[in-house]
Amino acid sequence: MKRLVSYLVLILALCGLLGFGVQRLNASDHSNGGNKVLNLYNWGDYIDPALITKFEKQTGYHVNMETFDSNEAMYTKIKQGGTDYDLTVPSDYMIEKMRLLTCWSRWISQNSTG
């Protein structure tokens, strides 16, 4: 029963993240020439391809999904920069690590003397 509740919470969180991604994309839709694309970086085999197809039909957005096999691989790729993901799906401990990286990067850019 606990496992079922955990899966349900995870699915609801993922739906919320996708909804947030759609809102963000709608806000920036005019800046990219009207192309409706969601760039998703996610665990491999984490989302059923049928769900992505359903999402695309309901929203009109095309989903470009790249996958990673570990939080560390995902973190390294994002930290190196040059990525254009609208939404990433890390594990809970990595979210805190990424948040700290963002704060640190912001502090460095504000306090650099270059």
GIFEN-V522897 format. One record per residue. N is the residue number from 1. D_FIRST is the distance of its C-alpha to the first C-alpha in Angstrom with 1 decimal. Layout:
n=N d_first=D_FIRST
n=N d_first=D_FIRST
//
This chain:
n=1 d_first=0.0
n=2 d_first=3.8
n=3 d_first=5.4
n=4 d_first=5.1
n=5 d_first=6.3
n=6 d_first=8.6
n=7 d_first=9.9
n=8 d_first=10.6
n=9 d_first=12.4
n=10 d_first=14.2
n=11 d_first=15.4
n=12 d_first=16.6
n=13 d_first=18.4
n=14 d_first=20.0
n=15 d_first=21.2
n=16 d_first=22.6
n=17 d_first=24.4
n=18 d_first=25.8
n=19 d_first=27.0
n=20 d_first=28.6
n=21 d_first=30.2
n=22 d_first=31.6
n=23 d_first=33.1
n=24 d_first=34.7
n=25 d_first=36.1
n=26 d_first=37.5
n=27 d_first=39.2
n=28 d_first=40.8
n=29 d_first=41.4
n=30 d_first=45.1
n=31 d_first=45.7
n=32 d_first=44.8
n=33 d_first=47.0
n=34 d_first=44.4
n=35 d_first=42.3
n=36 d_first=38.7
n=37 d_first=36.8
n=38 d_first=33.5
n=39 d_first=33.7
n=40 d_first=30.2
n=41 d_first=29.5
n=42 d_first=26.0
n=43 d_first=24.2
n=44 d_first=25.3
n=45 d_first=23.1
n=46 d_first=20.8
n=47 d_first=21.6
n=48 d_first=22.3
n=49 d_first=26.1
n=50 d_first=25.7
n=51 d_first=24.0
n=52 d_first=27.0
n=53 d_first=29.4
n=54 d_first=27.9
n=55 d_first=28.1
n=56 d_first=31.7
n=57 d_first=32.7
n=58 d_first=31.3
n=59 d_first=32.8
n=60 d_first=35.8
n=61 d_first=34.9
n=62 d_first=35.1
n=63 d_first=32.4
n=64 d_first=33.8
n=65 d_first=31.0
n=66 d_first=31.7
n=67 d_first=29.1
n=68 d_first=28.9
n=69 d_first=27.4
n=70 d_first=27.1
n=71 d_first=27.1
n=72 d_first=30.5
n=73 d_first=32.0
n=74 d_first=30.9
n=75 d_first=32.2
n=76 d_first=35.5
n=77 d_first=36.1
n=78 d_first=35.5
n=79 d_first=37.5
n=80 d_first=40.4
n=81 d_first=40.7
n=82 d_first=42.0
n=83 d_first=38.6
n=84 d_first=38.2
n=85 d_first=34.4
n=86 d_first=33.3
n=87 d_first=29.6
n=88 d_first=28.0
n=89 d_first=24.4
n=90 d_first=24.3
n=91 d_first=21.6
n=92 d_first=21.4
n=93 d_first=24.0
n=94 d_first=26.4
n=95 d_first=26.4
n=96 d_first=28.0
n=97 d_first=30.4
n=98 d_first=31.4
n=99 d_first=31.9
n=100 d_first=34.2
n=101 d_first=36.1
n=102 d_first=36.7
n=103 d_first=38.0
n=104 d_first=40.2
n=105 d_first=41.6
n=106 d_first=42.4
n=107 d_first=44.2
n=108 d_first=46.2
n=109 d_first=47.4
n=110 d_first=48.4
n=111 d_first=50.3
n=112 d_first=51.9
n=113 d_first=55.7
n=114 d_first=56.2
//
